[in-house]
Amino acid sequence: MAVKLKSAMRLGAKQYSAGDKAPMLFIYPFFLFHMAMFGLSGFFMAYGADNVDLAFLYLHGGIAIAVYLVFYLAIFGRDEVQWMLINAGLGLLGIWAEINTILGWFGKTLDDFSPWVHVTPFLYYILYTFLLRQLLVDITGSRDKPARKRLVEAGYVLASLVLYTTLLLRR
């Protein structure tokens, strides 16, 4: 399976034009791993220290987040990135539930930190869940099949709501 690129880009030694299909087995594993590493480092910087340097946290996370957005636009296009904003709205509930659950493993809650500390981890969460949705759309072969895509997206939203509500109710 492959991902149809929305813009020209180079992946490794190969140059692709807009509309070319790039190997899905390169794009998703690379970005999921890379973003997990940056996201985890941002998470531990934000929540692992008592007095996090917000300027450094924003610089570290901000540069990476800006670069990911450039790649997302090139790979998935403007319409899909707009869907990321829909995902972000839904994700606010998920972010709160999941990050609070993860922090609970360390005996902490979101309320233990300044709201400003949450910006970078929350943005990583939005970018990561966007990538997971893109993977789901491609794995199900629904990107160019509107009826199937609507069904997959509805299932994604429903599964997300069930997961997030379950996590919130467990607290």
Secondary structure, DSSP 4 states (H G I P E B T S, - for coil): -EEE-SS-EEETTEEE-TTPEEEHHHHHHHHHHHHHHHHHHHHHHHHHSSS--HHHHHHHHHHHHHHHHHHHHHHH-HHHHHHHHHHHHHHHHHHHHHHHHHHHHTT--GGGS-GGGGHHHHHHHHHHHHHHHHHHHHHTT-TT-HHHHHHHHHHHHHHHHHHHHHHHHH-
